[in-house]
Amino acid sequence: MNYIVLGIIWGSSFLFIMLALRTLPPTGIAFWRTAIGALTLVVILALQKVSMPKSLKQWGLLWVSGLLMSGIPAVLFGFAEQHVSSALASIINASTPVFTVLAILIAFRAEKPKPQVLVGLGLGLVGVFVVLGIWQGFGDNDPLAVGALLLAVTFYGFGSPFVRRFVEPLKLDPKTAVFGQVSTSAVTLLPFYLVGPLTVGPPTLESIGGMLALGVLGTGLAYILYYRLLATVGSPIASAVTYLTPVVGVAIGVLLLHETITWHEPLGAVIIILGAAVAQGRFNRFLVKK
């Protein structure tokens, strides 16, 4: 059930970003979604009488995880969606499990990678190239925006195993951990937001609603669900929630924003998902000899 709820919330986030961009710059979106998420969690923590992080070590680890999982990707997705469709952003986001496995191999590896992991990574990267239509030089997509999307999912990829390795052993309540993550991100992002334009357009009901949805649902409540999932099944499997987000994101982009997609984007999404599934060992039971 958590997979479905998270998939719907995060799949809708690309629409909310598009709406918020009518009023706010990318740094403003990143700041407000983390700040609103933090305020939402303060209320929840107060009502449930859950304690805050106590030590500098706890705050430091939560700050790093917040930048990896919230602060930096939020800026990058906001920047990218100024130049690419929300559908494309949601499809690229589906490669998060591939980049999570890659991050584990690079920085969190405890053993030699298995053959299916390398095969899955290869398939996933091929899928990303197909989504982007690399044979036509990204088509109409701005290369900087594409780079921002890929960098954002790279941060997500390192964020999940970082949380698993360093934050979970702190034994904090998931709500406390998420509050530490988004509150420190908001504080870090504030000066970057203040040095630029505070708004890029007049506030509208749509932009305000999108920003509130991003903060309360996509940054506050959704991360609580994700942390619980992460503690239960681990980072490679938990990050597979992004399998559902491109379906939701593309459907919303086409139906509500009237975006168009080309044949290679959904094909690439299928290849990405297949690669992530192979890397995570989802097909092992069919390959093991009985």
N, C-alpha and C positions, 0 to 999 in steps of 0.2 A: 504493500500500500504506500509506503514511504517513497518508493521509486516513482509511482504514478503522480503523487502530489508534487514531488520535487520536479519531475519532468514538466508538468504543466506550469508550475510557477516559473522555473528558469527558462522554459520555452517561450513564455510570455514576456520575459524580461527584455527581449530585443525590440518588441513593440513599445514597451514603456520607455526604453532609451530613446527611440525615435521621437516619441511624444515630448519627452523632457528636453531634447535638443532644440525644440522650437523656442525655448526660453533660456536654457542654460548652456554654458560651454562645457566641454568634456570634464575639466577639473571640477566644475560646479556640480555636475551630475555625480561624480565620484565622491565629492565631499558630502553632498546632501544625502545620498543613499546610505553612506556609512553613518552619518550623524543621526539620521532618522532611525536607522536600524539600531543604533546604540540607545537612543531614547526609548524605543519600543522595548528593548531588553531591560532597561532600568526599571520600567514599570513592572515588567514580569518578575524581575529579581526582587523588587520591593514587596510585591503582593505575595510571592512565595517564600519570602524571607531567606533567600539564597545569598550566601556570602560572596564578597568580591575577591579577586586575586589579592594575595597578601605580600608576597615577596617580590623583590626586584627581578629575580630570575624568572618568575612566572610572567611578570609584565613584559620582560624582554623577549621571551619566547613567543608570547602572544602577539607582540608587536611585529616580529618577523613573519609569523604565520599570517597576520592580518595583511601585511604588504603583499605577500605571495598570493593569498586567496581572495583579497578584497580590493585593497587600495590601488595597486598598480594595474591589475586587469580592468578595473572599472574605468580608469582613465583611458586605457588603450581601446577598449570597446566603444567608449563614447567618441573618441577621435575617429575610429574606423567607420562608424555608422554615419558620420557626416559625408562619407564618400562611397559607401557600398550599401547594398540592401540589407535589411534585417534578416532576410532569408539566408543570404550568404554567411552572415555573421553567425547565425544559429548552426549552420552546417559545419563551419570551421570549428565551432565550439564542440562539436561531436567528436573531434579528434583528441579531446582531453585524455581519454583512457590511453591512447597511443603515446602521448607525451608523458603521461604518468609512468608508464612502463619504461620509457626511455630515461626518465629522471631516476628511477630506481636503479637502472643499469649503470648510470653515470655516477651518481652520488650516494646511493643508498644500497648498493649491491653487497650481498653477503655471500653469494656463491656464483659460479659460472653460469651465464644465462643458458637456458634450455633452447634447443633448436626451434621449437614452436614460437618462442618469444621473438627470436630474430625474424622468423617468417612473418609473424603478425605485425611487427614493426615495419617491415618492408611493404606489406600490403597496405597498412595504414598510411604510410607516406605516399605511396602511389595514389591512394584515394584522395589525399589532399591535392596532389598535382592535377588529378582529373577534375576535382571540384573547381579549381582555379583555371582550368583550360590552359595549362602551361604551354601547350603547342601553339597557342595564339597570343602568347605574351600577356596573360591575365585579361585579355579582352578589353572591356571598358572599365575594368577595376583599377583604381589608383594603387600602384605598387606599394606606396607608403602605408596605405590603409590595410592592404593584405599583410604586409610585414607586421603591422600593429596587432592584427588578429592572431597571427602565428606566435608573436611574442607573448600575447595574453595567455594563450593556452599553454605555452611553455611555463609561465609562472604558475598556472593552475597545476600543471604536471609535477612541478617541484613542491607545490604547497601541500598536496594530499599526503605524500610519504613523510614530509617534514612534520606535519601534525601527528601522524601515526607514530613517528620515532621520538619526538621531543615533547609534544603537548599532552598526548594521552597519558604518559607516565606521571604527569602532575596530578592525576586523579581529580581534576576539577569537574564540577557540574557542567554539562554541555552548554547550558545557558550562560554560565560564567565565562567559559572559554570563548564563546562567540562574542559576548560583550567586550571582553578584553581585546579581541581581534578587531572588531569594527570601531570601537572607541579610539584605540591608538591609531588606526588608519585615518579616522576623521581628523584627529589632532595633527597628524603628519601632513595631511592634504590641505588643511586650512590655509597656511601661508602661500602655497602655490596657487590656490584659488583666489586669494585676495590680491595678488600682484597682477592679475589679469582682469578682464571684464567680468563683472558679477552676473550680468545677463546679456543675452544676445538678441532678445526679442521680448515682447510683452508677455506677462504671465497669462495663461489661459486655463480653463477648467481641465482641458485635456493634458496639458503639460504638468499642471499641479497634481492631477490624479496619477499620471504616469510616475512622477517622482515619489509620491507617497507609496504607490504600489511597489516600486523598486526598493524603498527603504524598509517598509514594514514587512512585506512578504518576501521579496527576493534577497534581502540582506539580513533581516532579523530572523524571522521564523524559519525560513528555508535552511539557513545554516545550522539551526538547532537540529532539524531533522537529519541534515547531512552528517553532523558530528555523531549522532546516534548510530547512523548507518555505518559510518567509518569505524566506530568502535566495535561494531558487531561483525562486519564482514571484511574489513581491511580496505586499503586505499585502491588497489587495482579494481576490485569489484564495485566498491562504492562509487568510483568515478564513472562506472558504466551507466549511471543515471542519465548521462548525456546522450545515451542511445535514443531516448524519447524526445529530448529537447529539439532536435532538428525537425522532427515530424510536426511538433506543435508550432515551432518558430516559422517554418515554411508555410504551414496552413494559415497562420495568422497574417504573415506578410502578404500572401496572395489574396486572401479574402478581405482583409481590413485595410491594408495599405496599397492594394492593387499592384503589387510588385510582380515582375515576371521572372521566371527562372528558365535556364537553358537546359537542354537534355543532359549535359555532362555533370550538372550540379547534383541532382538526386542520385545519378549513377555513382559519382564519387563518394557521396554520403554512404551508400550501401557498402562500397569497398572499405571505407574507413571503419565502419561498424564491424564488418567481417574481420578486418585486421586486428581490431581491438579484442574481439572475441577469441581469435586464434591465440593472440599473445597472452591472454588471461587463462588459457587452457580450457575454454568452454567446450572444445570438441575432443578433448583428450579421451573421454569415455568411448568415443567411436573409433579411436585409433589404437587403443590398448588391446592387445591380444588376450583373449580369454582362454 
